[in-house]
Amino acid sequence: MKRALLLACLIGTTTQAGPLYEDMSGALPAHSYTGGWEHFVGGGVAVFDCDDDNLPDIFAAGGEAPATLIRNRGDFRFEAAPLPPLTGVTGAYPIDMDADGRMDLFVLRAGQNIALRGGADCNFADATTQWGIPADTRWSTAFTAWWEDGDSRPTLAIGNYVDRNDPDGPFEACDENTILRPVAGGYEAAPLTPGFCPLSMLAARDARGRQTLRISNDRHYYVKGGHEQMWDIAERRFLGPEDGWQNVALWGMGIASRDLTGDGADEVMLTSMGDQLLQIAQPDGTYAAAPYAIGTYAQRPHTGGDGRPSTGWHAEFGDVDNDGRADLFIAKGNVDQMPGLATRDPNNLLMQQADGTFTESAAEAGVATVKRSRGAALADFDGDGRLDLLVLNRRAPLEIYRNVTPETGHWLGITLKQKDGNRDAIGAVIDLRSGPLRQSLQQVIGGGHAGGQLLPRHFGLGTAESAKVTVTWPDGSSTAHDLSAGMTHLIEKP
């Protein structure tokens, strides 16, 4: 950590004002996430390009209300698009299931999950039966996916929340999770147990450099005996103390993963009620809790005067001011009317400083709204190289904010493609170097809270006008590239 902080101090950046956003929510079609107990959680957004115009489009979960597909027409003009009627939706993730080059959607529901096949011009069709997804009416709240060696189709992990059919529930009635593996003619389901009521899952390289499935669980329902989980994908087993994995119990709601220290291993943010736990990857392959002084715990509202603990949901790292340091957005909001927790709970925008600490900037940036926020996305909706912000709220309108931060640094984007079934190179690692600055990003599907994005990977560069990039592809091979700032680069595996 100390080495990383020293490197951060050496990075040359422009002299920048604080982040600034313009509320453009009036440009969105009417939408909010509604419903009773089954939709106290969930409320994710999937952000991806469904019409090949290089602008991010939006799929928003609706809970008891219908889900909404929103097309981006440029310059912050948006319109609702046709979509098969879907209610009971808790979230969704973009994924190219059939390797046809068009983005599909895996839709999580309180009930049968749905696989939507993407077609031309943002048209979607239900392909659940066609692709052999087994019927299952559980209450799904988490998702991630990866490609195993030799498979042309992805392996899917689905996190299921409380077993609604347990007569002794809901407490200590967590359902079992499911792994869907591709087989001839479709997918085969296998239980992943024990289940401790997950609200986020992420398949990614852990601090050991191994592909691991991380599961963040809600102790409100597992009550006792549960904890956060790590499952080794190759060995198909949960890690324990003998592996250096120390059990952590929290009200787990969201996962964000990013290398903050420049050592090539991701730190992991876990949102919760009260403290938001940032875990720092250690050289021995384990994790340690970040020091309190780092500024990421965000345990109480930072404005508004409500002194009760905060409730964190979707978390996402992104370089908001393009200074070469990843910042952090956290969506906040009471579950419903929990009296022991803040009811006016502003979202967080934590800006990373040169010394590696984070400073709260949501109020000055104009994004400290106090709705019951759930899902979110940092994405460049207008193509100007600055990350804008989308926030989905429970029983309140969808919000979108345009990044108008002045004097931001340089940037570049990277899109990865390869020719096999894993078209988007899920599992690849992008390593970027410019002067003393080192950044790395994993190409993953999962994490967040009930939603994620599959778009060009965004890097801020500070004052640098170019960068040297190494891509380590899923098969372990690597390619090197010299890339210029100010544009998105397509890198295709030879």
RODO-2510 file (C-alpha; in nm, 4 decimals, decimal comma):
residues 494
     n   res          X          Y          Z
     1     m     0,0000     0,0000     0,0000
     2     k     0,2828     0,2420     0,0896
     3     r     0,4511     0,1757    -0,2455
     4     a     0,1286     0,2555    -0,4253
     5     l     0,0797     0,5796    -0,2344
     6     l     0,4325     0,6866    -0,3299
     7     l     0,3587     0,6122    -0,6944
     8     a     0,0363     0,8094    -0,6710
     9     c     0,2265     1,1113    -0,5446
    10     l     0,4604     1,0925    -0,8446
    11     i     0,1833     1,0927    -1,1063
    12     g     0,1673     1,4163    -1,2996
    13     t    -0,1889     1,5453    -1,3287
    14     t    -0,3577     1,8604    -1,4401
    15     t    -0,4684     2,1141    -1,1830
    16     q    -0,8330     2,0266    -1,1546
    17     a    -1,1426     2,1586    -0,9908
    18     g    -1,3661     1,9149    -0,8067
    19     p    -1,6061     1,6895    -0,9969
    20     l    -1,9213     1,8491    -1,1342
    21     y    -2,2364     1,6890    -1,2746
    22     e    -2,5440     1,8306    -1,4477
    23     d    -2,8812     1,6686    -1,3723
    24     m    -3,0252     1,5455    -1,7039
    25     s    -3,2875     1,3141    -1,5540
    26     g    -3,5693     1,4921    -1,7347
    27     a    -3,4387     1,3430    -2,0605
    28     l    -3,5193     0,9872    -1,9483
    29     p    -3,8489     0,8027    -1,9991
    30     a    -4,0512     0,7639    -1,6800
    31     h    -3,9295     0,4631    -1,4797
    32     s    -3,8881     0,3513    -1,1196
    33     y    -3,8296     0,0252    -0,9360
    34     t    -4,1397    -0,0710    -0,7366
    35     g    -4,2871    -0,3539    -0,5327
    36     g    -4,3096    -0,5108    -0,1900
    37     w    -4,0802    -0,7398     0,0075
    38     e    -3,9403    -0,9234    -0,2980
    39     h    -3,8221    -0,5900    -0,4359
    40     f    -3,6787    -0,4324    -0,1219
    41     v    -3,3520    -0,5631    -0,2718
    42     g    -3,2483    -0,5671    -0,6375
    43     g    -3,3122    -0,2809    -0,8736
    44     g    -3,0159    -0,3127    -1,1068
    45     v    -2,9342    -0,1536    -1,4406
    46     a    -2,7559    -0,3144    -1,7363
    47     v    -2,5612    -0,0702    -1,9567
    48     f    -2,4396    -0,1778    -2,3005
    49     d    -2,4589    -0,0850    -2,6700
    50     c    -2,7522    -0,2633    -2,8344
    51     d    -2,7526    -0,0828    -3,1718
    52     d    -2,3806    -0,0512    -3,2552
    53     d    -2,3794     0,3294    -3,2499
    54     n    -2,1024     0,3436    -2,9852
    55     l    -2,3396     0,4971    -2,7297
    56     p    -2,4444     0,3127    -2,4105
    57     d    -2,8076     0,1999    -2,3900
    58     i    -2,9926     0,1042    -2,0701
    59     f    -3,2001    -0,1862    -1,9402
    60     a    -3,3615    -0,0955    -1,6069
    61     a    -3,5228    -0,3446    -1,3679
    62     g    -3,8757    -0,2522    -1,2646
    63     g    -3,9698    -0,4920    -0,9835
    64     e    -4,3492    -0,5164    -0,9911
    65     a    -4,3493    -0,2564    -1,2694
    66     p    -4,2324    -0,3600    -1,6178
    67     a    -3,8625    -0,3464    -1,6965
    68     t    -3,7669    -0,0683    -1,9372
    69     l    -3,5260    -0,0629    -2,2324
    70     i    -3,3927     0,2858    -2,3073
    71     r    -3,2093     0,3764    -2,6269
    72     n    -2,9433     0,6443    -2,6264
    73     r    -2,9948     0,8777    -2,9227
    74     g    -2,6915     1,0943    -2,8467
    75     d    -2,6416     1,4314    -2,6766
    76     f    -2,8394     1,3069    -2,3767
    77     r    -3,1521     1,2291    -2,5733
    78     f    -3,3164     0,9024    -2,4680
    79     e    -3,6291     0,7125    -2,5687
    80     a    -3,8066     0,3991    -2,4515
    81     a    -3,7673     0,1030    -2,6877
    82     p    -3,9893    -0,2041    -2,7409
    83     l    -3,9205    -0,4891    -2,5013
    84     p    -4,1017    -0,8151    -2,4265
    85     p    -4,3185    -0,7421    -2,1195
    86     l    -4,1210    -0,8430    -1,8105
    87     t    -4,2264    -0,7941    -1,4494
    88     g    -4,0723    -0,9317    -1,1334
    89     v    -3,7294    -0,8258    -1,2613
    90     t    -3,4647    -0,7654    -0,9927
    91     g    -3,1719    -0,6977    -1,2252
    92     a    -2,9860    -0,7853    -1,5462
    93     y    -2,6364    -0,8270    -1,6902
    94     p    -2,5206    -0,7866    -2,0522
    95     i    -2,3462    -1,0924    -2,1960
    96     d    -2,2933    -1,2328    -2,5468
    97     m    -2,4339    -1,5790    -2,4762
    98     d    -2,4195    -1,7158    -2,8318
    99     a    -2,1059    -1,5395    -2,9660
   100     d    -2,2933    -1,3722    -3,2513
   101     g    -2,1398    -1,0315    -3,1787
   102     r    -2,4631    -0,8847    -3,0415
   103     m    -2,5164    -0,8237    -2,6734
   104     d    -2,7718    -1,0421    -2,4974
   105     l    -2,9181    -0,9980    -2,1480
   106     f    -2,9447    -1,2396    -1,8583
   107     v    -3,2425    -1,1123    -1,6608
   108     l    -3,2811    -1,1921    -1,2894
   109     r    -3,6317    -1,2233    -1,1498
   110     a    -3,8323    -1,3196    -0,8460
   111     g    -3,9432    -1,6206    -1,0484
   112     q    -3,8140    -1,7753    -1,3714
   113     n    -3,4998    -1,5991    -1,4935
   114     i    -3,5019    -1,4988    -1,8602
   115     a    -3,2306    -1,5001    -2,1271
   116     l    -3,2990    -1,2336    -2,3897
   117     r    -3,1236    -1,2730    -2,7229
   118     g    -3,0127    -0,9435    -2,8740
   119     g    -3,0915    -0,8695    -3,2366
   120     a    -3,0420    -0,5815    -3,4751
   121     d    -3,1561    -0,2334    -3,3755
   122     c    -3,2088    -0,3161    -3,0040
   123     n    -3,4637    -0,5905    -3,0639
   124     f    -3,4727    -0,8654    -2,8012
   125     a    -3,6417    -1,2053    -2,7993
   126     d    -3,6850    -1,4571    -2,5186
   127     a    -3,4304    -1,7359    -2,5828
   128     t    -3,4534    -1,9060    -2,2409
   129     t    -3,5981    -2,2287    -2,3786
   130     q    -3,3964    -2,2187    -2,7011
   131     w    -3,0703    -2,1986    -2,5064
   132     g    -3,1765    -2,4708    -2,2641
   133     i    -3,1798    -2,2622    -1,9466
   134     p    -3,3453    -2,4876    -1,6836
   135     a    -3,6773    -2,3724    -1,5396
   136     d    -3,6400    -2,2358    -1,1868
   137     t    -3,8732    -2,0098    -0,9904
   138     r    -3,6357    -1,9047    -0,7112
   139     w    -3,5820    -1,5429    -0,6045
   140     s    -3,2608    -1,4478    -0,7895
   141     t    -3,0612    -1,1464    -0,6782
   142     a    -2,7011    -1,2000    -0,7987
   143     f    -2,5220    -1,3109    -1,1156
   144     t    -2,1797    -1,3576    -1,2698
   145     a    -2,0372    -1,5524    -1,5640
   146     w    -1,7099    -1,6882    -1,7015
   147     w    -1,5840    -1,9172    -1,9780
   148     e    -1,4099    -2,2389    -1,8765
   149     d    -1,1342    -2,3942    -2,0887
   150     g    -1,2685    -2,5471    -2,4081
   151     d    -1,6242    -2,4172    -2,3652
   152     s    -1,7790    -2,2092    -2,6405
   153     r    -2,0584    -2,0981    -2,4070
   154     p    -2,0371    -1,9332    -2,0657
   155     t    -2,0743    -2,0899    -1,7249
   156     l    -2,3344    -1,8952    -1,5256
   157     a    -2,3559    -1,8493    -1,1491
   158     i    -2,6886    -1,7380    -1,0052
   159     g    -2,7333    -1,6185    -0,6491
   160     n    -3,0704    -1,6944    -0,4916
   161     y    -3,1955    -1,5023    -0,1893
   162     v    -3,4519    -1,6207     0,0698
   163     d    -3,6427    -1,9448     0,0038
   164     r    -3,9973    -1,8087    -0,0121
   165     n    -4,1418    -2,1606     0,0243
   166     d    -3,9741    -2,2315     0,3580
   167     p    -4,2546    -2,2300     0,6189
   168     d    -4,0048    -2,1456     0,8938
   169     g    -3,8582    -1,8467     0,7059
   170     p    -3,7627    -1,5875     0,6224
   171     f    -3,4813    -1,5875     0,8796
   172     e    -3,2253    -1,8670     0,8464
   173     a    -3,4067    -1,9662     0,5255
   174     c    -3,1484    -1,8751     0,2621
   175     d    -3,1956    -2,0620    -0,0662
   176     e    -2,9221    -2,2555    -0,2463
   177     n    -2,7277    -2,0922    -0,5274
   178     t    -2,6949    -2,2422    -0,8748
   179     i    -2,4159    -2,3045    -1,1244
   180     l    -2,5322    -2,3506    -1,4852
   181     r    -2,2747    -2,5314    -1,7007
   182     p    -2,3056    -2,5738    -2,0778
   183     v    -2,3842    -2,9269    -2,1944
   184     a    -2,5105    -3,0706    -2,5214
   185     g    -2,8484    -2,9150    -2,5935
   186     g    -2,8409    -2,6505    -2,3233
   187     y    -2,7341    -2,6070    -1,9618
   188     e    -2,7123    -2,8343    -1,6612
   189     a    -2,7880    -2,6963    -1,3148
   190     a    -2,5810    -2,7866    -1,0096
   191     p    -2,6372    -2,6520    -0,6563
   192     l    -2,3747    -2,4323    -0,4938
   193     t    -2,4188    -2,4720    -0,1206
   194     p    -2,4327    -2,3523     0,1455
   195     g    -2,6193    -2,0415     0,0365
   196     f    -2,6218    -1,7387     0,2663
   197     c    -2,8608    -1,5004     0,0831
   198     p    -2,6311    -1,3343    -0,1747
   199     l    -2,6892    -0,9885    -0,3172
   200     s    -2,3776    -0,9817    -0,5364
   201     m    -2,1408    -1,2297    -0,7045
   202     l    -1,8221    -1,1747    -0,9031
   203     a    -1,6004    -1,4176    -1,0913
   204     a    -1,2540    -1,2608    -1,1169
   205     r    -0,8875    -1,3131    -1,0354
   206     d    -0,8375    -1,2907    -0,6608
   207     a    -0,5332    -1,1710    -0,4669
   208     r    -0,3647    -1,5074    -0,5419
   209     g    -0,4114    -1,4517    -0,9166
   210     r    -0,6596    -1,7408    -0,9407
   211     q    -1,0066    -1,7304    -1,0941
   212     t    -1,2426    -1,7241    -0,7988
   213     l    -1,6135    -1,6734    -0,7438
   214     r    -1,6714    -1,4169    -0,4683
   215     i    -2,0162    -1,4136    -0,3060
   216     s    -2,1372    -1,1262    -0,0867
   217     n    -2,4164    -1,2267     0,1509
   218     d    -2,6844    -1,0516     0,3548
   219     r    -2,6547    -1,1468     0,7221
   220     h    -3,0015    -1,0014     0,7855
   221     y    -3,1400    -1,3376     0,6752
   222     y    -2,8618    -1,5874     0,7322
   223     v    -2,8501    -1,4455     1,0884
   224     k    -2,5790    -1,6819     1,2142
   225     g    -2,3328    -1,9292     1,0711
   226     g    -2,2972    -1,7379     0,7440
   227     h    -2,0262    -1,5150     0,6015
   228     e    -1,8771    -1,3820     0,2795
   229     q    -1,7672    -1,6669     0,0520
   230     m    -1,4869    -1,7371    -0,1970
   231     w    -1,5140    -2,0404    -0,4280
   232     d    -1,2121    -2,1547    -0,6296
   233     i    -1,3406    -2,2053    -0,9833
   234     a    -1,0776    -2,4561    -1,0980
   235     e    -1,0865    -2,6646    -0,7812
   236     r    -1,4621    -2,6227    -0,7339
   237     r    -1,4433    -2,5708    -0,3594
   238     f    -1,4909    -2,2932    -0,1058
   239     l    -1,1786    -2,1406     0,0439
   240     g    -1,1210    -2,1598     0,4190
   241     p    -0,8673    -2,0532     0,6812
   242     e    -0,6168    -2,3059     0,5442
   243     d    -0,6150    -2,0980     0,2222
   244     g    -0,5701    -1,7700     0,4074
   245     w    -0,9398    -1,6853     0,3664
   246     q    -1,0703    -1,5273     0,6855
   247     n    -1,4481    -1,5265     0,7203
   248     v    -1,6138    -1,1839     0,7271
   249     a    -1,9804    -1,1384     0,8203
   250     l    -2,1636    -0,8262     0,7029
   251     w    -2,4878    -0,7145     0,5409
   252     g    -2,3335    -0,7776     0,1995
   253     m    -2,5071    -0,5986    -0,0861
   254     g    -2,2625    -0,5062    -0,3613
   255     i    -1,9115    -0,5802    -0,4899
   256     a    -1,6704    -0,3513    -0,6745
   257     s    -1,3227    -0,4651    -0,7809
   258     r    -1,0269    -0,2552    -0,9008
   259     d    -0,6495    -0,2462    -0,8601
   260     l    -0,5935     0,0682    -0,6519
   261     t    -0,2331     0,0103    -0,5484
   262     g    -0,0632    -0,0562    -0,8820
   263     d     0,0508    -0,4085    -0,7950
   264     g    -0,1721    -0,5836    -1,0512
   265     a    -0,4076    -0,7346    -0,7895
   266     d    -0,7586    -0,5996    -0,7360
   267     e    -0,8778    -0,4414    -0,4158
   268     v    -1,2409    -0,5262    -0,3362
   269     m    -1,5148    -0,2968    -0,2041
   270     l    -1,8050    -0,4629    -0,0209
   271     t    -2,1105    -0,2487     0,0514
   272     s    -2,3207    -0,3091     0,3603
   273     m    -2,5387    -0,1473     0,6257
   274     g    -2,3036     0,0795     0,8155
   275     d    -1,9411     0,0312     0,7173
   276     q    -1,8484    -0,0203     0,3534
   277     l    -1,5539    -0,2608     0,3713
   278     l    -1,2577    -0,2081     0,1374
   279     q    -1,0262    -0,5101     0,1307
   280     i    -0,6650    -0,4499     0,0241
   281     a    -0,4914    -0,7331    -0,1646
   282     q    -0,1747    -0,8463     0,0135
   283     p     0,1486    -0,9859    -0,1405
   284     d     0,0790    -1,3282     0,0138
   285     g    -0,2554    -1,3592    -0,1670
   286     t    -0,4750    -1,2690     0,1289
   287     y    -0,6801    -0,9547     0,2039
   288     a    -0,6629    -0,6975     0,4824
   289     a    -0,9231    -0,4395     0,5802
   290     a    -0,8281    -0,0908     0,4639
   291     p    -0,7347     0,1538     0,7410
   292     y    -1,0214     0,3719     0,8564
   293     a    -0,8322     0,6867     0,7506
   294     i    -0,8557     0,5869     0,3835
   295     g    -1,2039     0,7436     0,3757
   296     t    -1,4039     0,4674     0,2083
   297     y    -1,6063     0,3328     0,5016
   298     a    -1,8832     0,5910     0,4418
   299     q    -2,0739     0,4607     0,7408
   300     r    -2,3110     0,7560     0,7977
   301     p    -2,4800     1,0200     0,5776
   302     h    -2,2319     1,2907     0,4817
   303     t    -2,5017     1,5588     0,4501
   304     g    -2,8573     1,6157     0,5691
   305     g    -2,8084     1,5650     0,9410
   306     d    -2,9320     1,2045     0,9750
   307     g    -2,6803     1,0425     1,2081
   308     r    -2,8024     0,6843     1,1725
   309     p    -2,5956     0,4303     0,9763
   310     s    -2,6037     0,4331     0,5952
   311     t    -2,7105     0,1456     0,3701
   312     g    -2,4839     0,0830     0,0697
   313     w    -2,5952    -0,0969    -0,2496
   314     h    -2,4252    -0,0703    -0,5900
   315     a    -2,0594     0,0314    -0,5793
   316     e    -1,8449     0,1093    -0,8826
   317     f    -1,4925     0,2341    -0,9405
   318     g    -1,4259     0,4765    -1,2259
   319     d    -1,1934     0,7690    -1,2974
   320     v    -1,4405     1,0572    -1,2865
   321     d    -1,1858     1,3360    -1,3489
   322     n    -0,9412     1,1334    -1,5646
   323     d    -0,6488     1,2036    -1,3328
   324     g    -0,5263     0,8439    -1,3462
   325     r    -0,6728     0,7482    -1,0089
   326     a    -0,9915     0,5429    -0,9749
   327     d    -1,2736     0,7119    -0,7837
   328     l    -1,5687     0,5362    -0,6195
   329     f    -1,9475     0,5832    -0,6420
   330     i    -2,1771     0,4142    -0,3873
   331     a    -2,5561     0,4099    -0,4236
   332     k    -2,7239     0,4495    -0,0835
   333     g    -3,0777     0,4094     0,0472
   334     n    -3,2872     0,2595     0,3260
   335     v    -3,4183    -0,0917     0,2526
   336     d    -3,7684     0,0438     0,3110
   337     q    -3,8498     0,1908     0,6515
   338     m    -3,5839     0,0342     0,8756
   339     p    -3,5907     0,2691     1,1779
   340     g    -3,2347     0,2029     1,2919
   341     l    -3,0881     0,3241     0,9628
   342     a    -3,0818     0,6568     0,7828
   343     t    -3,3933     0,7299     0,5784
   344     r    -3,2431     1,0280     0,3953
   345     d    -2,9225     0,8626     0,2855
   346     p    -2,7212     1,0535     0,0243
   347     n    -2,5196     0,8703    -0,2407
   348     n    -2,1403     0,8861    -0,2154
   349     l    -1,8878     1,0071    -0,4733
   350     l    -1,5473     0,9387    -0,3213
   351     m    -1,2614     1,0992    -0,5136
   352     q    -0,9215     0,9350    -0,4815
   353     q    -0,6443     1,1743    -0,3836
   354     a    -0,2730     1,1646    -0,4679
   355     d    -0,1942     1,0000    -0,1331
   356     g    -0,4396     0,7142    -0,1962
   357     t    -0,7096     0,8390     0,0405
   358     f    -1,0641     0,9232    -0,0696
   359     t    -1,2577     1,2476    -0,0181
   360     e    -1,6372     1,2784    -0,0215
   361     s    -1,7462     1,5002    -0,3123
   362     a    -2,1054     1,3999    -0,3924
   363     a    -2,2684     1,7161    -0,2579
   364     e    -2,0371     1,9581    -0,4391
   365     a    -2,0645     1,7457    -0,7548
   366     g    -2,4455     1,7602    -0,7456
   367     v    -2,5162     1,3852    -0,7108
   368     a    -2,5903     1,3508    -0,3363
   369     t    -2,9560     1,2645    -0,3856
   370     v    -3,1444     1,0991    -0,0988
   371     k    -3,3826     0,8655    -0,2805
   372     r    -3,3724     0,4922    -0,2014
   373     s    -3,1019     0,4249    -0,4591
   374     r    -3,0175     0,0706    -0,5669
   375     g    -2,8393     0,0125    -0,9002
   376     a    -2,6069     0,2535    -1,0788
   377     a    -2,3528     0,2877    -1,3594
   378     l    -2,0569     0,5116    -1,4368
   379     a    -2,0515     0,5269    -1,8177
   380     d    -1,9735     0,7769    -2,0926
   381     f    -2,3240     0,8341    -2,2290
   382     d    -2,2287     1,1192    -2,4654
   383     g    -1,8882     1,0048    -2,5896
   384     d    -1,6891     1,3021    -2,4583
   385     g    -1,4430     1,0926    -2,2566
   386     r    -1,5928     1,1755    -1,9154
   387     l    -1,7842     0,9204    -1,7072
   388     d    -2,1466     1,0169    -1,6562
   389     l    -2,3701     0,8682    -1,3847
   390     l    -2,6936     0,6676    -1,3952
   391     v    -2,8844     0,5835    -1,0737
   392     l    -3,1909     0,3601    -1,0349
   393     n    -3,4141     0,4328    -0,7357
   394     r    -3,6778     0,2345    -0,5496
   395     r    -4,0200     0,4022    -0,5780
   396     a    -3,8611     0,7145    -0,7283
   397     p    -3,7662     0,8171    -1,0844
   398     l    -3,4509     0,6990    -1,2621
   399     e    -3,1735     0,9612    -1,2570
   400     i    -2,8946     1,0458    -1,4996
   401     y    -2,6184     1,3045    -1,4608
   402     r    -2,3857     1,4475    -1,7248
   403     n    -2,0223     1,4830    -1,6237
   404     v    -1,9305     1,8478    -1,6846
   405     t    -1,6160     1,8488    -1,4701
   406     p    -1,3827     2,1186    -1,6080
   407     e    -1,0161     2,0634    -1,6886
   408     t    -1,0222     1,6845    -1,6731
   409     g    -0,7176     1,4820    -1,7728
   410     h    -0,6626     1,2769    -2,0864
   411     w    -0,8314     0,9393    -2,1301
   412     l    -0,8584     0,6361    -2,3538
   413     g    -1,0996     0,3477    -2,3933
   414     i    -1,0287    -0,0165    -2,4802
   415     t    -1,2611    -0,2722    -2,6373
   416     l    -1,1419    -0,6342    -2,6413
   417     k    -1,2533    -0,8916    -2,8981
   418     q    -1,1497    -1,2456    -2,9840
   419     k    -1,2787    -1,5062    -3,2270
   420     d    -1,3934    -1,7970    -3,0091
   421     g    -1,7174    -1,8339    -2,8132
   422     n    -1,5898    -1,5880    -2,5538
   423     r    -1,6160    -1,2965    -2,7960
   424     d    -1,5614    -1,0231    -2,5379
   425     a    -1,2556    -1,1906    -2,3827
   426     i    -1,4095    -1,2254    -2,0367
   427     g    -1,1278    -1,3130    -1,7982
   428     a    -0,8690    -1,0963    -1,9746
   429     v    -0,6599    -0,8408    -1,7850
   430     i    -0,5656    -0,4998    -1,9264
   431     d    -0,2422    -0,3564    -1,7861
   432     l    -0,1745     0,0111    -1,8681
   433     r     0,1457     0,2048    -1,8021
   434     s     0,2278     0,5674    -1,8636
   435     g     0,5311     0,7121    -1,6873
   436     p     0,5153     0,6045    -1,3204
   437     l     0,1443     0,5308    -1,3503
   438     r     0,0268     0,1704    -1,3597
   439     q    -0,3372     0,0679    -1,3866
   440     s    -0,4952    -0,2704    -1,4424
   441     l    -0,8540    -0,3715    -1,5135
   442     q    -1,0132    -0,7118    -1,5349
   443     q    -1,2648    -0,7876    -1,8083
   444     v    -1,5500    -0,9367    -1,6048
   445     i    -1,9259    -0,9874    -1,5949
   446     g    -2,0813    -0,9599    -1,2487
   447     g    -2,0418    -0,7639    -0,9281
   448     g    -2,2257    -0,4403    -0,8570
   449     h    -2,5747    -0,4815    -0,7181
   450     a    -2,8090    -0,6687    -0,9559
   451     g    -2,6622    -0,5037    -1,2649
   452     g    -2,3465    -0,4229    -1,4563
   453     q    -2,2095    -0,2977    -1,7851
   454     l    -2,0187    -0,4370    -2,0812
   455     l    -1,8673    -0,1377    -2,2581
   456     p    -1,5198    -0,0173    -2,3602
   457     r    -1,2976    -0,0102    -2,0513
   458     h    -1,2213     0,3489    -1,9526
   459     f    -0,8833     0,4762    -1,8273
   460     g    -0,7928     0,8256    -1,7120
   461     l    -0,4360     0,9267    -1,7993
   462     g    -0,3817     1,2599    -1,6266
   463     t    -0,1372     1,4663    -1,8366
   464     a    -0,0160     1,1700    -2,0439
   465     e    -0,1100     1,1647    -2,4120
   466     s    -0,0344     0,7977    -2,4705
   467     a     0,0095     0,4710    -2,2842
   468     k     0,1703     0,1314    -2,3206
   469     v    -0,0903    -0,1425    -2,2798
   470     t    -0,0471    -0,5166    -2,2307
   471     v    -0,3491    -0,7418    -2,2668
   472     t    -0,3298    -1,0827    -2,1017
   473     w    -0,5940    -1,2856    -2,2819
   474     p    -0,8074    -1,5562    -2,1180
   475     d    -0,5795    -1,8308    -2,2580
   476     g    -0,2758    -1,6735    -2,0876
   477     s    -0,1152    -1,5277    -2,4015
   478     s    -0,0381    -1,1571    -2,4130
   479     t    -0,0112    -0,8767    -2,6668
   480     a     0,1482    -0,5314    -2,6334
   481     h     0,0118    -0,2061    -2,7753
   482     d     0,1068     0,1628    -2,7885
   483     l    -0,2153     0,3615    -2,7642
   484     s    -0,2908     0,7315    -2,7973
   485     a    -0,5240     0,9287    -2,5720
   486     g    -0,8599     1,0745    -2,6645
   487     m    -1,0188     0,7758    -2,8367
   488     t    -1,1484     0,4221    -2,7899
   489     h    -0,9242     0,1490    -2,9296
   490     l    -1,0389    -0,1900    -3,0541
   491     i    -0,7872    -0,4623    -2,9674
   492     e    -0,8473    -0,7972    -3,1308
   493     k    -0,6645    -1,1103    -3,0243
   494     p    -0,4391    -1,2376    -3,3067
***
